[in-house]
């Protein structure tokens, strides 16, 4: 007798389906892990370069505009400190506080602040203000 071709049993079909699903899930997980590994490797390489260098800077570079080429957001913030406008918080105008309120002169009499007590200005003026203040030029101070 000839055996006609038997169709696979439902159990056999289910086993094949489970096998195919396991292979597809394993392949997908493998691809996912490889993509994650590649992303981590890329981020590690990026972390070694802290800034995108447009201009080579050295310790001797003092021009803020040169630094601004590599750090544009920080330079923009720095440039805004140059504005000399008076606000209710003081602003960047270097007015003499001693002239505004004479009680300060009495309070600071004998101290360097009794001679020169100006409103602090923006970061761009910091070194210039420290060099030119009369508290430093007329008084010898410790430190």
KANOR-V535309 format. One record per helix or strand of 2 or more residues. SS is the DSSP state (h for helix, s for strand). FROM is the first residue (numbers start at 1). TO is the last residue. If there is no record, write none. Layout:
ss:SS from:FROM to:TO
ss:SS from:FROM to:TO
This chain:
ss:h from:10 to:48
ss:h from:64 to:70
ss:h from:72 to:80
ss:h from:97 to:100
ss:h from:103 to:107
ss:h from:112 to:114
ss:h from:123 to:132
ss:h from:134 to:137
